[in-house]
Amino acid sequence: MPFSDFVLALKDNPYFGAGFGLVGVGTALALARKGAQVGMMAFKRHCMITLEVPGRDKSYHWLLNWISHHAKHTQHLSVETSYLQHESGRVSTKFDFIPSPGNHFIWYQKKWIRIERNRENQMIDLHTGTPWESVTFTAVGNKRDIFFNILQEAKELALRQQEGKTVMYTAMATEWRPFGFPRRQRPLTSVVFDKGISERIVQDVKEFIDNPKWYIDRGIPYRRGYLLYGPPGCGKSSFITALAGELQYSICLLSLSDRSLSDDRLNHLLSVAPQQSIILLEDIDAAFVSRDLAAENPVAYQGMGRLTFSGLLNALDGVASSEARLVFMTTNYVDRLDPALIRPGRVDLKQYIGHCSEWQFKQMFQRFYPDQPSAVAEQFAKRALSVSDQISAAQLQGHFMVHKADPVKAIQNVEMLIS
């Protein structure tokens, strides 16, 4: 049979025609599906923009808070519980609803944005023990401005919620984490030092903050250290808290007696401290003692953990130490500190904070009893000073708290200050 007759026979065969038709339809559908996939990939690549924010990024919680304000109609929610402290001292509970893991859509700046919150239960954040999370924003277009606007709004929203409050940070592994809830800012006038001391420190700090160029032009490292020393209960830590509120700064609490703290970790923590923050090293004498005092007890000089004394010195003023840094140290026993630790460059300003003077007695009396005349405050100051010249601000405040509504009894029972 000629080949042409064979082809005509196949053409007229109904089974072959049906099979060929099915193959053709299947091929056409496969090509269409592949074309749709390629087209979608090309559309996503050239006509859509995506932003992924991992859970460890500083803006992650800002964005979750921002999403909760814009995705109010979503039906799949997670809850975050927080506590609010009011001016009266009363604490109330606040519930914030945020979108749960999954896909959510919001309308923002005349565009639909898909928000995908992912939670990887198979991956655990080793620092917190919580599942690894991320959030992904997807929008039509190729301009990044929309994501910059979202990040800026999220940041401003977070700052408004912290306005008038001081944020405390504590060191967790290799990063700083907020410690508790932001505290209401303490007025600088609430801490009464002897005349001129508070003003001197504040002026020095503000001069440092306002003049970075002066340091750069002269090749001086842009960092400054302060040491407040004196008897316990005289207001050293309280002043630093009030100073942070005055400067609109946060406070990074760092314990040198932490057994897990090493030289490398200390250097890293000082380098990655949040911007506009005060690094606070309290009771610095508890971590290391002077080399002279350590002659009889070498173990004490080496510190309690893996941190070495030389590592501390290098972190404060070494080749690899960070700049744009404000460090405050406190101690009750300045004579126990090694001279190398408090030399200029590591400690630029030392200030003794002692027991209450006559001026402090008067100022604190007037602060607790503002309706009383100055003569009554002077009377109290003289009587208190005659009782003892070794009264701390904490003792005096406790005395006023006992007689908060009766200034007469505060004067009559002044002997109770040393009881």
C-alpha positions as a Python dict, from the first residue, in 0.01 Angstrom:
ca = {
    (1, 'M'): (0, 0, 0),
    (2, 'P'): (142, 337, -95),
    (3, 'F'): (232, 573, 193),
    (4, 'S'): (-23, 829, 76),
    (5, 'D'): (-304, 573, 93),
    (6, 'F'): (-187, 476, 446),
    (7, 'V'): (-207, 839, 564),
    (8, 'L'): (-556, 875, 411),
    (9, 'A'): (-665, 558, 588),
    (10, 'L'): (-547, 692, 923),
    (11, 'K'): (-720, 1019, 854),
    (12, 'D'): (-1050, 841, 794),
    (13, 'N'): (-1005, 620, 1106),
    (14, 'P'): (-1234, 759, 1383),
    (15, 'Y'): (-1026, 612, 1667),
    (16, 'F'): (-708, 774, 1543),
    (17, 'G'): (-883, 1106, 1487),
    (18, 'A'): (-1023, 1107, 1840),
    (19, 'G'): (-686, 1015, 1989),
    (20, 'F'): (-505, 1279, 1791),
    (21, 'G'): (-763, 1534, 1899),
    (22, 'L'): (-714, 1447, 2266),
    (23, 'V'): (-341, 1473, 2233),
    (24, 'G'): (-382, 1810, 2066),
    (25, 'V'): (-613, 1937, 2338),
    (26, 'G'): (-379, 1807, 2611),
    (27, 'T'): (-80, 1968, 2447),
    (28, 'A'): (-267, 2295, 2406),
    (29, 'L'): (-369, 2293, 2775),
    (30, 'A'): (-14, 2211, 2887),
    (31, 'L'): (124, 2491, 2673),
    (32, 'A'): (-139, 2730, 2809),
    (33, 'R'): (-62, 2631, 3168),
    (34, 'K'): (311, 2670, 3111),
    (35, 'G'): (254, 3000, 2940),
    (36, 'A'): (42, 3119, 3232),
    (37, 'Q'): (314, 3018, 3477),
    (38, 'V'): (583, 3191, 3274),
    (39, 'G'): (359, 3495, 3234),
    (40, 'M'): (285, 3507, 3607),
    (41, 'M'): (654, 3476, 3691),
    (42, 'A'): (735, 3755, 3447),
    (43, 'F'): (454, 3967, 3594),
    (44, 'K'): (575, 3912, 3949),
    (45, 'R'): (933, 3986, 3849),
    (46, 'H'): (865, 4305, 3656),
    (47, 'C'): (531, 4433, 3785),
    (48, 'M'): (528, 4343, 4158),
    (49, 'I'): (751, 4432, 4451),
    (50, 'T'): (801, 4229, 4769),
    (51, 'L'): (940, 4313, 5113),
    (52, 'E'): (1029, 4041, 5364),
    (53, 'V'): (1089, 4133, 5728),
    (54, 'P'): (1234, 3858, 5955),
    (55, 'G'): (1119, 3832, 6314),
    (56, 'R'): (1458, 3934, 6455),
    (57, 'D'): (1460, 4265, 6270),
    (58, 'K'): (1403, 4569, 6493),
    (59, 'S'): (1110, 4684, 6280),
    (60, 'Y'): (922, 4351, 6298),
    (61, 'H'): (712, 4436, 6605),
    (62, 'W'): (659, 4790, 6475),
    (63, 'L'): (511, 4643, 6157),
    (64, 'L'): (286, 4399, 6344),
    (65, 'N'): (150, 4691, 6542),
    (66, 'W'): (105, 4892, 6221),
    (67, 'I'): (-78, 4601, 6054),
    (68, 'S'): (-316, 4575, 6350),
    (69, 'H'): (-421, 4937, 6283),
    (70, 'H'): (-479, 4883, 5909),
    (71, 'A'): (-613, 4527, 5887),
    (72, 'K'): (-910, 4586, 6115),
    (73, 'H'): (-1150, 4375, 5910),
    (74, 'T'): (-949, 4055, 5904),
    (75, 'Q'): (-1117, 3760, 6073),
    (76, 'H'): (-804, 3559, 6160),
    (77, 'L'): (-644, 3717, 6465),
    (78, 'S'): (-380, 3668, 6733),
    (79, 'V'): (-387, 3848, 7066),
    (80, 'E'): (-111, 4037, 7248),
    (81, 'T'): (-178, 4127, 7611),
    (82, 'S'): (-6, 4421, 7779),
    (83, 'Y'): (-43, 4623, 8097),
    (84, 'L'): (-80, 5000, 8117),
    (85, 'Q'): (15, 5200, 8424),
    (86, 'H'): (-187, 5518, 8465),
    (87, 'E'): (-88, 5841, 8638),
    (88, 'S'): (-290, 5736, 8942),
    (89, 'G'): (-79, 5423, 8973),
    (90, 'R'): (-365, 5195, 8868),
    (91, 'V'): (-270, 4921, 8622),
    (92, 'S'): (-513, 4816, 8349),
    (93, 'T'): (-500, 4531, 8098),
    (94, 'K'): (-490, 4603, 7726),
    (95, 'F'): (-563, 4352, 7449),
    (96, 'D'): (-423, 4413, 7101),
    (97, 'F'): (-547, 4205, 6809),
    (98, 'I'): (-297, 4141, 6531),
    (99, 'P'): (-337, 3932, 6215),
    (100, 'S'): (-256, 3565, 6274),
    (101, 'P'): (-20, 3365, 6047),
    (102, 'G'): (-161, 3346, 5694),
    (103, 'N'): (-255, 3584, 5410),
    (104, 'H'): (-423, 3920, 5468),
    (105, 'F'): (-512, 4207, 5233),
    (106, 'I'): (-523, 4579, 5311),
    (107, 'W'): (-597, 4888, 5104),
    (108, 'Y'): (-315, 5140, 5141),
    (109, 'Q'): (-236, 5446, 4928),
    (110, 'K'): (-485, 5336, 4659),
    (111, 'K'): (-324, 4994, 4629),
    (112, 'W'): (-407, 4646, 4749),
    (113, 'I'): (-123, 4497, 4953),
    (114, 'R'): (-101, 4132, 5041),
    (115, 'I'): (51, 4061, 5380),
    (116, 'E'): (171, 3710, 5449),
    (117, 'R'): (270, 3631, 5805),
    (118, 'N'): (473, 3309, 5825),
    (119, 'R'): (552, 3103, 6133),
    (120, 'E'): (800, 2819, 6094),
    (121, 'N'): (719, 2573, 6372),
    (122, 'Q'): (1014, 2358, 6265),
    (123, 'M'): (1260, 2644, 6330),
    (124, 'I'): (1310, 2787, 6678),
    (125, 'D'): (1476, 3115, 6774),
    (126, 'L'): (1746, 2993, 7014),
    (127, 'H'): (1745, 3322, 7208),
    (128, 'T'): (1374, 3334, 7286),
    (129, 'G'): (1261, 2972, 7233),
    (130, 'T'): (975, 3091, 7010),
    (131, 'P'): (901, 2976, 6653),
    (132, 'W'): (1079, 3164, 6376),
    (133, 'E'): (853, 3426, 6216),
    (134, 'S'): (857, 3663, 5921),
    (135, 'V'): (612, 3892, 5747),
    (136, 'T'): (608, 3956, 5370),
    (137, 'F'): (446, 4255, 5195),
    (138, 'T'): (357, 4227, 4826),
    (139, 'A'): (227, 4517, 4614),
    (140, 'V'): (172, 4587, 4245),
    (141, 'G'): (435, 4818, 4097),
    (142, 'N'): (810, 4853, 4102),
    (143, 'K'): (862, 5153, 4330),
    (144, 'R'): (998, 5102, 4682),
    (145, 'D'): (843, 5421, 4815),
    (146, 'I'): (533, 5242, 4939),
    (147, 'F'): (742, 5020, 5168),
    (148, 'F'): (948, 5314, 5292),
    (149, 'N'): (622, 5491, 5380),
    (150, 'I'): (493, 5183, 5566),
    (151, 'L'): (817, 5147, 5765),
    (152, 'Q'): (820, 5517, 5848),
    (153, 'E'): (458, 5512, 5965),
    (154, 'A'): (523, 5199, 6174),
    (155, 'K'): (822, 5367, 6337),
    (156, 'E'): (630, 5688, 6413),
    (157, 'L'): (341, 5487, 6558),
    (158, 'A'): (581, 5299, 6787),
    (159, 'L'): (748, 5624, 6896),
    (160, 'R'): (412, 5782, 6978),
    (161, 'Q'): (329, 5490, 7201),
    (162, 'Q'): (662, 5534, 7383),
    (163, 'E'): (634, 5912, 7403),
    (164, 'G'): (694, 6037, 7756),
    (165, 'K'): (842, 5701, 7860),
    (166, 'T'): (1189, 5557, 7911),
    (167, 'V'): (1267, 5222, 7750),
    (168, 'M'): (1492, 4984, 7944),
    (169, 'Y'): (1706, 4731, 7756),
    (170, 'T'): (1887, 4428, 7892),
    (171, 'A'): (2149, 4211, 7723),
    (172, 'M'): (2015, 3879, 7588),
    (173, 'A'): (2291, 3671, 7427),
    (174, 'T'): (2435, 3899, 7156),
    (175, 'E'): (2157, 4155, 7135),
    (176, 'W'): (1963, 4407, 7341),
    (177, 'R'): (1600, 4329, 7427),
    (178, 'P'): (1343, 4562, 7589),
    (179, 'F'): (1323, 4489, 7960),
    (180, 'G'): (966, 4502, 8089),
    (181, 'F'): (738, 4781, 7971),
    (182, 'P'): (849, 5140, 7904),
    (183, 'R'): (854, 5343, 8224),
    (184, 'R'): (705, 5686, 8269),
    (185, 'Q'): (983, 5944, 8240),
    (186, 'R'): (1108, 6072, 8571),
    (187, 'P'): (1147, 6452, 8598),
    (188, 'L'): (1503, 6565, 8646),
    (189, 'T'): (1388, 6796, 8926),
    (190, 'S'): (1270, 6493, 9125),
    (191, 'V'): (1634, 6403, 9203),
    (192, 'V'): (1787, 6662, 9434),
    (193, 'F'): (2167, 6671, 9447),
    (194, 'D'): (2380, 6926, 9625),
    (195, 'K'): (2378, 7266, 9464),
    (196, 'G'): (2522, 7276, 9110),
    (197, 'I'): (2600, 6903, 9074),
    (198, 'S'): (2303, 6807, 8859),
    (199, 'E'): (2345, 7111, 8636),
    (200, 'R'): (2713, 7035, 8585),
    (201, 'I'): (2651, 6677, 8468),
    (202, 'V'): (2357, 6768, 8244),
    (203, 'Q'): (2552, 7049, 8080),
    (204, 'D'): (2848, 6820, 8015),
    (205, 'V'): (2630, 6547, 7863),
    (206, 'K'): (2439, 6787, 7638),
    (207, 'E'): (2762, 6950, 7523),
    (208, 'F'): (2895, 6606, 7428),
    (209, 'I'): (2577, 6513, 7237),
    (210, 'D'): (2563, 6845, 7047),
    (211, 'N'): (2927, 6850, 6932),
    (212, 'P'): (3025, 6532, 6745),
    (213, 'K'): (3211, 6738, 6481),
    (214, 'W'): (3442, 6884, 6746),
    (215, 'Y'): (3563, 6532, 6831),
    (216, 'I'): (3594, 6427, 6466),
    (217, 'D'): (3793, 6735, 6364),
    (218, 'R'): (4046, 6671, 6641),
    (219, 'G'): (4071, 6295, 6591),
    (220, 'I'): (3929, 6222, 6937),
    (221, 'P'): (3705, 5914, 6980),
    (222, 'Y'): (3347, 6030, 7007),
    (223, 'R'): (3250, 5867, 7334),
    (224, 'R'): (3225, 5981, 7692),
    (225, 'G'): (3227, 5805, 8026),
    (226, 'Y'): (3094, 5915, 8364),
    (227, 'L'): (3147, 5780, 8714),
    (228, 'L'): (2904, 5858, 8995),
    (229, 'Y'): (3037, 5742, 9330),
    (230, 'G'): (2936, 5779, 9690),
    (231, 'P'): (2735, 5614, 9970),
    (232, 'P'): (2434, 5398, 9881),
    (233, 'G'): (2090, 5555, 9865),
    (234, 'C'): (2208, 5900, 9758),
    (235, 'G'): (2039, 5903, 9416),
    (236, 'K'): (2301, 5790, 9165),
    (237, 'S'): (2081, 5545, 8973),
    (238, 'S'): (1773, 5764, 9011),
    (239, 'F'): (1959, 6056, 8854),
    (240, 'I'): (2067, 5848, 8554),
    (241, 'T'): (1705, 5739, 8500),
    (242, 'A'): (1589, 6102, 8518),
    (243, 'L'): (1871, 6212, 8287),
    (244, 'A'): (1762, 5957, 8026),
    (245, 'G'): (1411, 6104, 8040),
    (246, 'E'): (1549, 6457, 8003),
    (247, 'L'): (1750, 6356, 7695),
    (248, 'Q'): (1475, 6134, 7547),
    (249, 'Y'): (1723, 5844, 7567),
    (250, 'S'): (1676, 5478, 7657),
    (251, 'I'): (1886, 5290, 7915),
    (252, 'C'): (2087, 4973, 7847),
    (253, 'L'): (2143, 4780, 8170),
    (254, 'L'): (2459, 4568, 8163),
    (255, 'S'): (2569, 4345, 8451),
    (256, 'L'): (2943, 4276, 8446),
    (257, 'S'): (2896, 3999, 8702),
    (258, 'D'): (2699, 3792, 8448),
    (259, 'R'): (2889, 3461, 8427),
    (260, 'S'): (2809, 3424, 8056),
    (261, 'L'): (2963, 3762, 7970),
    (262, 'S'): (3290, 3727, 7780),
    (263, 'D'): (3532, 3981, 7633),
    (264, 'D'): (3401, 3934, 7279),
    (265, 'R'): (3037, 3950, 7384),
    (266, 'L'): (3094, 4271, 7585),
    (267, 'N'): (3266, 4432, 7287),
    (268, 'H'): (2981, 4327, 7060),
    (269, 'L'): (2709, 4452, 7297),
    (270, 'L'): (2872, 4793, 7330),
    (271, 'S'): (2899, 4812, 6951),
    (272, 'V'): (2533, 4728, 6881),
    (273, 'A'): (2372, 4926, 7164),
    (274, 'P'): (2054, 5109, 7048),
    (275, 'Q'): (2101, 5460, 6920),
    (276, 'Q'): (2031, 5740, 7168),
    (277, 'S'): (2084, 5525, 7474),
    (278, 'I'): (2281, 5538, 7798),
    (279, 'I'): (2484, 5227, 7879),
    (280, 'L'): (2464, 5178, 8255),
    (281, 'L'): (2720, 4972, 8447),
    (282, 'E'): (2597, 4967, 8806),
    (283, 'D'): (2816, 4874, 9104),
    (284, 'I'): (3126, 4845, 8888),
    (285, 'D'): (3330, 4756, 9196),
    (286, 'A'): (3138, 4428, 9232),
    (287, 'A'): (3289, 4291, 8910),
    (288, 'F'): (3655, 4382, 8957),
    (289, 'V'): (3867, 4527, 9235),
    (290, 'S'): (4186, 4729, 9225),
    (291, 'R'): (4506, 4542, 9141),
    (292, 'D'): (4653, 4665, 9468),
    (293, 'L'): (4366, 4511, 9668),
    (294, 'A'): (4381, 4197, 9455),
    (295, 'A'): (4734, 4116, 9564),
    (296, 'E'): (4595, 3929, 9864),
    (297, 'N'): (4309, 3774, 9667),
    (298, 'P'): (4400, 3715, 9300),
    (299, 'V'): (4074, 3533, 9227),
    (300, 'A'): (3870, 3846, 9300),
    (301, 'Y'): (4070, 4044, 9046),
    (302, 'Q'): (3988, 3801, 8768),
    (303, 'G'): (3617, 3869, 8805),
    (304, 'M'): (3327, 3633, 8859),
    (305, 'G'): (3269, 3516, 8501),
    (306, 'R'): (3454, 3479, 8172),
    (307, 'L'): (3505, 3854, 8139),
    (308, 'T'): (3863, 3965, 8201),
    (309, 'F'): (3975, 4300, 8335),
    (310, 'S'): (4181, 4370, 8024),
    (311, 'G'): (3876, 4282, 7812),
    (312, 'L'): (3671, 4542, 8000),
    (313, 'L'): (3939, 4808, 7952),
    (314, 'N'): (3967, 4736, 7580),
    (315, 'A'): (3590, 4744, 7536),
    (316, 'L'): (3571, 5086, 7701),
    (317, 'D'): (3873, 5243, 7531),
    (318, 'G'): (4045, 5003, 7295),
    (319, 'V'): (4117, 4991, 6923),
    (320, 'A'): (3794, 4804, 6850),
    (321, 'S'): (3572, 4998, 7092),
    (322, 'S'): (3266, 5166, 6944),
    (323, 'E'): (3200, 5540, 6916),
    (324, 'A'): (2899, 5769, 6966),
    (325, 'R'): (2859, 5607, 7306),
    (326, 'L'): (2752, 5736, 7647),
    (327, 'V'): (2856, 5519, 7943),
    (328, 'F'): (2763, 5576, 8308),
    (329, 'M'): (2920, 5377, 8591),
    (330, 'T'): (2818, 5378, 8955),
    (331, 'T'): (2995, 5254, 9266),
    (332, 'N'): (2969, 5285, 9641),
    (333, 'Y'): (3342, 5222, 9689),
    (334, 'V'): (3557, 5424, 9449),
    (335, 'D'): (3873, 5324, 9639),
    (336, 'R'): (3820, 4963, 9525),
    (337, 'L'): (3843, 5056, 9156),
    (338, 'D'): (4162, 5011, 8961),
    (339, 'P'): (4311, 5348, 8847),
    (340, 'A'): (4330, 5213, 8490),
    (341, 'L'): (3951, 5176, 8483),
    (342, 'I'): (3875, 5535, 8577),
    (343, 'R'): (4149, 5718, 8390),
    (344, 'P'): (4053, 5988, 8132),
    (345, 'G'): (3931, 5830, 7811),
    (346, 'R'): (3739, 5564, 8001),
    (347, 'V'): (3593, 5795, 8266),
    (348, 'D'): (3593, 6160, 8160),
    (349, 'L'): (3393, 6303, 8448),
    (350, 'K'): (3388, 6178, 8807),
    (351, 'Q'): (3130, 6311, 9048),
    (352, 'Y'): (3091, 6239, 9417),
    (353, 'I'): (2728, 6203, 9530),
    (354, 'G'): (2726, 6228, 9906),
    (355, 'H'): (2485, 6246, 10197),
    (356, 'C'): (2230, 6524, 10215),
    (357, 'S'): (2351, 6877, 10279),
    (358, 'E'): (2148, 7155, 10440),
    (359, 'W'): (2056, 7279, 10092),
    (360, 'Q'): (1925, 6935, 9993),
    (361, 'F'): (1722, 6902, 10314),
    (362, 'K'): (1553, 7232, 10235),
    (363, 'Q'): (1491, 7157, 9867),
    (364, 'M'): (1343, 6813, 9934),
    (365, 'F'): (1121, 6946, 10212),
    (366, 'Q'): (982, 7210, 9978),
    (367, 'R'): (929, 6952, 9706),
    (368, 'F'): (721, 6726, 9933),
    (369, 'Y'): (540, 7017, 10103),
    (370, 'P'): (516, 7292, 9839),
    (371, 'D'): (261, 7493, 10044),
    (372, 'Q'): (501, 7542, 10334),
    (373, 'P'): (698, 7871, 10357),
    (374, 'S'): (1073, 7879, 10309),
    (375, 'A'): (1130, 7951, 10679),
    (376, 'V'): (972, 7617, 10776),
    (377, 'A'): (1193, 7435, 10526),
    (378, 'E'): (1501, 7602, 10673),
    (379, 'Q'): (1390, 7501, 11023),
    (380, 'F'): (1359, 7139, 10913),
    (381, 'A'): (1699, 7147, 10737),
    (382, 'K'): (1878, 7277, 11047),
    (383, 'R'): (1711, 7022, 11277),
    (384, 'A'): (1783, 6734, 11041),
    (385, 'L'): (2148, 6833, 11006),
    (386, 'S'): (2182, 6860, 11383),
    (387, 'V'): (2059, 6501, 11413),
    (388, 'S'): (2316, 6361, 11168),
    (389, 'D'): (2523, 6464, 10869),
    (390, 'Q'): (2516, 6106, 10733),
    (391, 'I'): (2156, 6095, 10607),
    (392, 'S'): (2098, 5972, 10252),
    (393, 'A'): (1835, 6097, 10010),
    (394, 'A'): (1661, 5757, 10031),
    (395, 'Q'): (1631, 5788, 10410),
    (396, 'L'): (1494, 6140, 10379),
    (397, 'Q'): (1240, 6039, 10116),
    (398, 'G'): (1126, 5748, 10332),
    (399, 'H'): (1077, 5988, 10624),
    (400, 'F'): (861, 6218, 10412),
    (401, 'M'): (659, 5922, 10287),
    (402, 'V'): (568, 5836, 10646),
    (403, 'H'): (450, 6193, 10707),
    (404, 'K'): (335, 6274, 10355),
    (405, 'A'): (38, 6483, 10470),
    (406, 'D'): (177, 6633, 10792),
    (407, 'P'): (487, 6855, 10763),
    (408, 'V'): (466, 6944, 11133),
    (409, 'K'): (514, 6582, 11238),
    (410, 'A'): (794, 6548, 10980),
    (411, 'I'): (979, 6821, 11172),
    (412, 'Q'): (886, 6698, 11520),
    (413, 'N'): (991, 6339, 11445),
    (414, 'V'): (1313, 6426, 11260),
    (415, 'E'): (1508, 6201, 11500),
    (416, 'M'): (1339, 5906, 11330),
    (417, 'L'): (1568, 5962, 11032),
    (418, 'I'): (1845, 5769, 11204),
    (419, 'S'): (1632, 5513, 11383),
}
